[in-house]
Amino acid sequence: MIDSFRNIFTIPDLRKRLFFTFALLAVYRVGCNIPTPGIDPQALLEFMEAMKATFLGMVNTFTGGSLERVAVFALGIMPYITASIVLQLLTVVWPYLEKLSKEGELGRRKITQYTRYGTMLISVIQSTGIALWIESQSSPGGASLVPNPGWGFRLVTVLTLTTGCAFVMWLGEQITERGIGNGISLIIFAGIIVGLPGAIGGTVQNMQSGSLSLLRVIFLCVFMLITVAFIVYMERAQRRIPVQYAKRVVGRKIYGGQNTYLPLRVNTGGVIPVIFASSVVMIPATIAGMFENEWLQKIADALAWGQPMHYLLYVVAIVFFCYFYVSIIFNPADTAENMRKYGGFIPGIRSGKRTSEYIDRILTRLTLVGALYLAAVSVLPEFLLSGFNVAGVPFFGPTLDAWLPDWITRGMGVNFYFGGTSLLIVVGVAMDFVQQLESQLVMRNYEGFMKRGRIRGRRG
């Protein structure tokens, strides 16, 4: 491992790419600390502290804490991700985009251009909403977040945040082209990982003050290692369907006649279903925080962390979005048709419709396993912190609350810094980054990090 890291810095091109990546990530972190003019920073900090358990808290984590300062890069890369997802969805229902997606490199560039336009449109809409919303909010102490509201503040905020989002998008593209790894993923990774030193420092302070015992800290470390190992295992897991290709004679050459396999990942949808599910579950609590309405407040309380309805809807939403997203990005009929065109077939399965049905059946089962895996990783950290508040369950809730131990109903009070979504992103991006370095080293005839195999990076 040490020799592999040493080899990275002995290759001029690889060293240049690595330093270029770190330099642009440093630029991104600088922009996350430059506040937008016209906002009271202390009042905003108090307000965001009270909104941690809402959708805003999750977005603030992805943007590296820049949202709580309404920094220049407060929107982060989320508008770009939203635009990309919308374009993927439209590709299925809009024949023009479907045709572009099949035109190779030219079509991909056209779709990328549309994604940029969509990013700018979403950025303008979101920054306008942020400006109007911030003007109407006040801190828990009663201080207004914007001392001098008006169209001047709104225009400056929209211009600042939209320009910042465009610059972040450019940084991500530059990292992808001239650096190492996927630039968009690395920017999200940097935004999440930047809070880790503060979380470690807070844990040490809690230990010194006696509010957190050494046993709980050891349990947290062990649980985190087990969770990371489980995520790595599941992200690399795949079902290999054997495929045989018949021999074809073209002129004087013989093609085909080989045995291969069709790899189907257990977690085909990646982290996208969890992001969608988190957004859907958090939206009611966020809306309730914006308006003073008793009925909305009851809904928000029922969907708060630790409540049975929160866990139920969260798991159901993850399962639903897993199947929904996989149905969009993977078409068994197209896969079966491409296999048939090139003379491929699955042993024991008739080509065409039968092959499509067979692949679809296996993919359906794999998606269920992947959805349950995502739900477990997403729910367990919340369970450790707040437990499972069964007292709110109708009829038999109070009985269960009295019978179950406190560590189930109240949680263990362990602040698992990386939530489920964040942990999936961090581990997945780290695996992909190591795999990229591995490929660069092997391509230059250097031994990689893994001597007995290769890390399979995440796709999607």
C-alpha positions, 0 to 999 in steps of 0.5 A, spaced: 500 500 500 505 504 501 509 503 495 502 504 491 502 511 494 509 512 493 508 510 485 502 515 485 507 521 486 513 518 481 508 519 475 508 526 473 501 526 469 498 522 475 501 527 480 499 533 476 492 530 476 491 529 483 494 536 485 489 539 480 483 535 483 485 537 490 486 544 488 479 545 485 476 541 491 480 547 495 477 552 491 470 549 492 471 549 500 473 556 500 466 558 496 462 555 501 465 560 506 463 566 503 457 569 505 451 572 501 451 579 502 445 582 506 444 576 511 445 576 519 449 571 520 448 569 527 440 569 526 441 565 520 446 560 524 440 560 530 435 558 525 439 553 521 440 549 528 433 549 529 432 546 522 437 540 522 432 535 523 428 537 516 430 537 509 434 543 509 438 539 514 440 534 509 441 539 504 446 543 508 450 536 509 450 535 502 453 542 501 458 542 506 455 547 511 454 552 506 447 553 506 447 555 513 451 561 511 447 562 505 454 562 502 456 563 494 456 556 493 449 554 498 446 551 492 452 546 491 451 541 486 444 539 487 441 543 482 445 539 477 443 533 480 436 534 479 437 536 472 440 530 470 435 526 474 429 530 470 433 529 463 433 521 465 426 521 466 424 525 460 429 520 456 423 515 457 417 519 455 420 524 450 422 520 443 427 526 441 431 525 448 431 517 447 433 518 440 439 523 442 441 518 448 442 512 442 446 517 438 453 516 441 458 521 443 454 527 439 447 525 443 451 525 449 454 532 448 447 534 446 444 531 453 449 534 457 448 541 454 440 541 456 442 538 463 446 545 464 440 549 461 436 545 466 441 547 472 441 554 470 433 554 470 433 550 477 438 555 480 434 561 478 428 558 481 431 555 487 435 562 489 429 566 488 425 561 493 431 562 498 431 569 497 423 570 498 423 565 504 429 568 508 426 574 508 420 572 511 423 568 517 426 570 523 431 566 528 428 563 535 430 569 538 426 573 534 431 577 530 430 577 522 434 574 518 435 579 513 435 586 516 434 590 509 429 586 505 427 588 498 428 587 491 435 589 492 437 583 496 433 578 492 436 580 485 443 580 489 441 573 492 439 570 485 445 572 482 450 570 487 447 563 488 446 562 480 453 564 479 455 560 484 452 554 482 454 555 475 461 555 477 461 549 482 458 545 476 464 547 472 469 545 477 466 538 477 466 538 469 474 540 470 475 535 475 472 529 471 476 531 465 483 533 467 483 530 474 481 523 477 474 521 479 467 523 478 468 531 479 460 531 481 461 525 486 467 528 489 464 535 490 458 532 494 464 527 498 468 533 500 461 537 502 460 531 507 467 529 509 468 536 511 464 536 518 468 529 520 473 533 524 468 537 528 464 531 529 470 527 532 472 533 536 465 534 539 465 526 541 472 527 545 469 533 548 462 529 550 467 524 553 471 529 557 465 532 560 462 525 562 456 526 557 458 520 553 461 514 556 467 510 553 463 504 552 458 508 547 464 511 543 467 504 542 460 501 540 460 507 535 466 505 532 465 498 531 458 499 528 461 504 523 466 499 521 461 494 520 457 498 517 462 501 512 464 493 511 457 491 509 456 497 504 462 495 501 460 488 500 453 490 498 456 495 493 460 490 489 455 484 490 452 482 483 449 476 480 452 474 474 448 471 468 452 466 464 451 468 456 454 464 450 455 467 443 455 463 437 460 463 432 459 467 426 463 467 420 465 474 417 469 473 410 475 469 413 474 471 420 470 467 425 467 472 431 463 469 437 464 462 440 465 465 447 462 464 454 461 471 458 456 473 463 451 479 464 453 482 471 447 485 474 448 489 481 444 488 487 444 495 488 443 497 481 439 504 483 445 507 487 444 512 492 438 516 488 432 512 491 435 514 498 435 521 496 428 521 493 425 518 499 429 522 504 426 528 500 419 526 500 419 524 508 422 531 510 418 535 506 412 535 510 416 537 516 420 543 512 413 545 510 410 545 517 416 549 519 415 555 514 407 555 516 404 556 523 398 551 522 396 546 527 394 541 522 401 541 519 404 541 525 401 534 527 403 531 521 410 534 522 410 531 529 408 524 526 413 524 521 419 526 526 425 522 527 424 516 531 416 516 530 413 509 527 410 513 521 417 516 519 420 509 519 414 506 515 414 511 510 421 512 509 422 504 508 416 504 503 419 510 499 426 507 498 423 500 496 418 504 491 424 509 488 428 503 487 424 499 483 422 506 479 429 508 478 431 501 476 425 501 471 428 507 468 435 506 467 435 498 465 430 495 460 431 488 460 427 487 453 433 492 450 438 487 453 435 481 450 434 484 443 442 486 443 444 479 445 440 476 440 442 481 434 450 479 436 448 471 437 448 471 444 443 467 448 443 464 456 443 457 456 437 453 457 433 460 455 430 461 449 432 468 445 427 474 445 421 474 450 423 469 454 430 472 455 427 478 457 422 475 462 428 471 465 432 477 466 426 481 469 425 476 474 432 476 476 432 483 476 426 484 480 429 479 486 435 483 486 432 490 486 428 487 492 434 485 496 438 492 494 432 496 497 432 492 503 439 493 504 438 501 502 433 501 507 437 498 513 443 502 512 439 509 512 434 507 518 439 504 523 443 510 524 437 514 526 435 508 530 441 509 534 440 516 535 433 516 537 430 509 537 423 507 535 418 511 539 412 505 539 408 509 544 405 513 538 402 506 535 395 506 536 392 501 541 398 497 543 403 502 543 403 504 550 404 497 552 410 495 547 413 502 550 413 499 557 415 492 555 421 494 551 427 496 553 429 503 553 435 502 548 430 500 543 424 506 545 429 511 546 435 510 542 442 509 545 443 517 544 449 515 540 450 521 534 452 517 528 455 523 524 454 519 517 447 518 516 445 513 511 445 517 505 451 520 507 455 514 508 452 511 502 455 517 498 462 517 502 463 509 501 461 509 494 465 515 492 471 513 496 471 506 492 470 509 485 476 514 487 481 508 489 478 504 483 480 510 478 487 510 481 488 503 481 486 503 473 491 509 472 497 505 476 496 499 472 495 502 465 502 505 467 505 498 469 505 499 476 502 495 481 495 497 484 493 498 491 489 491 491 494 485 489 489 480 489 484 483 485 481 489 483 476 494 486 469 494 482 467 501 482 460 504 483 456 505 476 450 509 477 
